[in-house]
Amino acid sequence: MRFTVPLLLFLTCYYLQAQSILHFTRTSGWDHNTRSESFGMFSAIGNEIEATVVDDATGDPFSDLTSLLQFDVIVFSNTSGDAILSADQRQNFEAFIANGGSVMGIHAASDTYRHSTANGNNTGTWDFYPELIGASVQENPNHVAGTPQYSMQLTNSHASTTNLPEPWVKNEEYYYWEGGYYNANNTNVLEVEQTVGPNGQVNSYDVERPMSWYRELPEGGRLFYTALGHAPDNYTSDALFRTHIKDAFVWLLDGTTGIATSHQDQLHLWPNPATDQITLSNSNKAGNVNIALYNSTGQAILARTMVGSSITLDLRELGTGIYFIRSSNGSVQKFVVH
């Protein structure tokens, strides 16, 4: 028997026992110098949600697709410019998204690979990226002067704003979108009130505008972006910013972590990573369970029926890489063969 369930179908709901996050901070434009502060915050959040956070400012993890696919979320934390990834690395990132990967962008992530329709310099190199992130900040001016205090309203119900006050009054370098690019498919969750421009006037681009948004990606992953996070103290002493980011992470990992999901019929597998064999057990021991194993491209490798509470699969003929097991009870597990 051969299963033909496409990769897209089960990547929308796979459940991981361990999460891995890539914290990426390379710049080829304006450098906010928030790397260490940002990594410190994300590492602490990772400890709280039992996830591993890998720090990188080189782009090297994007060079190998198999390695990249081991991450559940990639964070573009104050990245900038249009020369931080090679053509091959960009292609691997697109494959990461096609395989159900999720992404978080912070602040200058929208000043990275600016959209071809945006005004200013360095536009049109890789429109896939700004369309994914959801925006390219406009140029001249990019933002309000300094980090003034304004109020933000919660515009749509979302996990990332559940624990925020309304209004949220915050000092920030509030971005402008009017002359840049903005993806109309974004679902806004935070909107700043009307601001005053660097010229001391209220300009057309100073209107109320989104500061955080999300999208459910058609490939099965998720996107969350916030234009907040300009100054280093966001990551060290702004409790509300940290709460916003942590709650967004729980949402990004929903379906791949037990934090925000509940599966009564969840399969459990061990060891992971595996070498020669892997054992699966069924928490609901009633009835037989059909299982199918797929490689990272969605190709079905084998199909078996679990009779009783467990089954052991022989992996010796498989190559190293990432694989998925989907069961007839709706559970999906990702594991690594090394």
VENMO-V888735 format. One record per helix or strand. SS is the DSSP state (h for helix, s for strand). FROM is the first residue (numbers start at 1). TO is the last residue. If there is no record, write none. Layout:
BEGIN
ss: (SS | SS)
from: (FROM | FROM)
to: (TO | TO)
END
This chain:
BEGIN
ss: (h | s | s | s | h | s | h | h | s | s | h | s | h | s | s | s | h | s | s | s | h | s | s | s | s | h | s | s | h | h | s | s | s | s | s | s | s | s | s | s)
from: (7 | 15 | 19 | 27 | 35 | 51 | 60 | 65 | 73 | 80 | 87 | 102 | 107 | 112 | 114 | 123 | 127 | 135 | 143 | 149 | 159 | 168 | 175 | 181 | 187 | 204 | 209 | 222 | 233 | 239 | 254 | 257 | 267 | 274 | 277 | 289 | 300 | 310 | 321 | 332)
to: (11 | 15 | 24 | 27 | 48 | 56 | 63 | 68 | 77 | 81 | 98 | 106 | 111 | 112 | 114 | 123 | 133 | 136 | 143 | 154 | 161 | 171 | 175 | 182 | 192 | 206 | 216 | 226 | 237 | 252 | 254 | 257 | 270 | 274 | 282 | 295 | 306 | 314 | 327 | 337)
END
